[in-house]
């Protein structure tokens, strides 16, 4: 595969105002597409984003046997009458962490699965131990003889599916306690449990809106899933699932990204389809930083409500806390605040790698290896997981490379508030989760060009 030589050429300081639209949440629809493997009937999804991540998931499912069709720009029909291959091609390892979620559906459909060890954004250690231990406790037999793939076998009567262990024949009941409310582990268990013979309860489960949206889709398919307390989800396995139609919730990360852009540039941006329903913790910090917003029937308006951006203290956390994917775009806005801001990252230990390039542009950020906030699971690991941002700083255009998805949008914001021109490479990372970025930015007044030639030398 030839390297992607495209890059964005952005000239900063242009006034921004206008409208952009957000579609379905990447972190929901990708899991819902995996869930469609649990039935032979067709499934239809509305509000599907046209992003590279979706393209890769569809390519992967297509190789397994799925057939899909775009009914219109954001409506997708998918059906998997037959699983033709139970082994996921290793090339998908480097794109995302979706392959690990295929274990349960493939075990139920054909009794075996082989998936590559996950990849995705390099934002810290993201082990799948929780996933594997949970599936093994449900009866799956998992090995990794080559340390490149996970091979799994079912334990059903015909080799297919999962029969939960039990001291009482036919009454398998299992309680899985997650040491951390991992989104991926919670989703993996649910996808394996909906057709397992028995009852599965997940304690300390992730309760992110994207997880619940996938649960709602599974319920439409006939799954029996209920909430049993604050972080407890109980799944009663059923014999089979039917096809269903579903409208995926809006992408709250994309909405927060453009909201942060409005704050940083003193712009006024209407985000069509954005909803405040799952953004309370973001809107709280956004308001404290001097951001304003108005909720409308068809979206939200974001703007700077105070004369100057104000410093804030942010601590990322699992839902309902401040989402880790929100901190990078908002951090750039905080480089323009009058005072010192603090961000304490408690979800991923390497989430601040992007700040070195911000400093090159003129930002004043310092990373610290201890908790600037409540003690978190990284407190004794010597990870640089706290960031101090001193502002306001004058940013200058630079040549930078995107290291991961959300850092990519942070660099876009930095380039748009900087003096001069910035060249941003690695845009394939950004396109994993954001659709039509050049067109959207140009529509609100940004000066952005897509260059396809050799990246300019330093």
C-alpha positions, 0 to 999 in steps of 0.5 A: 500500500502506498503511503498517504501523502495528502495533507491539509494546508490551513491558514489561521485567523479566519473568522468562523461562523455558519453551520455543520452537521453531525451524524451517527456516533462512530463508537455506536454504529461500528458495534451495531454493525458487528451485532448484525452478525448475530442474525441471518436477517437484514438490519437497516441503520439510519444516520450512519456517518460516511467515515473511513472507520465504517468503510473498514468495518464493512470491508472486514464484515464483507470478507466474513460473508456480510452483504451490504448496500447503501440505501441513501447517503446515511442509510445502510442495509446489511445481512449475513446469511452465511459466515464464509470465513471465521478468521479476520484478516490480520491487516485489519489489526492496525485500523481499529479494535473492532476485530476483538468484538467479533469473537462472540458473534462468530462463536455463535454462528460457526463455533470458532473464531480467529481475530488479530490482536487489536490495534487502534490509536496509540493513546496508551495501553489498551489490554483486552485481558478483561475481554478474554477472561470474561469470555473464558468464564462464559465457556469459550476456549481461547488461545494465542499460539502465535501471539498474533491472533486469538483463536476461540472455540465455542462449547455448545452441544454442536460446537457452536455457541456458548453454554454458561457453566453451572452447578445446576444443569440447564441453569447457567448463571454467571456474574462477571465483575470488571475491575474497570468499567471498560467500554470494549469489555462490556460490549464484548460480553454483551455480544457474547451473552445475548445468545448464550445459554444462561444468564449473564450479569456484568458488574461495574459495567460501562454505561456510556450512551454508545453502549446503551444505544447498542443495547437498544438495537439488540433489544429491537433484535429480540435480546433480553437485556436489562439494567440492574442497578448503577453499573449492573447489566443482566442478559438473559440468553435467547435462542435467536435474534431477528433483524431490526432497523435502528437510528444511531445516536448523534456523535457527541465527540464530533459535536464537542470538537466543533464546539471547542472550535467555536470557543477557541476561534470566538466563532459562532457555529450551529451544529445540526443534529447535535444534542445536549442529552449526553453532553452534560459534563462537557457543557459544564466545563465548556460554560466555565471556560467561557463558552455559550450554547443554545439548544434548538429543535434540530441542533445546538449553537455554540459560541464564546459567551465571555470576553475572554476564555477562562481557565478550568480544571478538567478530570477525564473519567468514564461516563457520566464523567468528562469524556477522554475524547473531549479533552484534546480539542478543548485543551487547544481552546484553553491555550488561549485562556487567561490563566492556568488550566489543568487536565487530569487524564484518568482513562488513557495514560498516553493521551497527552503525546499531542502536546509536544507539537502544540508547544512547537506552535507556541503553546505552554503546556507541562506534563506531570507524572502525578495526579492533579486531582483525585487519585486515579489508577495511574497514581503510582505508574509514573505516567505523564497523565496530568497537563498544566496549560498556561495561557494565553499563548500566541500560536504560530503555523507549523508542520505537524503530523497527526498521531491519533484521531482526536489529536487530529482535530486538536491540531485543526483547531490549533492551526485555525487560531495560529498566525500563518500557515500550518501543514498537517499530515497524517489526515488518514487518522482524522478521517477515521472519525470525521467526515468531509472535514475540509468541506465542513471547515470551508463552509464556516469560513476556514481557509483550508486546502487539501494537498496531494503532493510531497509533504513540505520539508521542515 
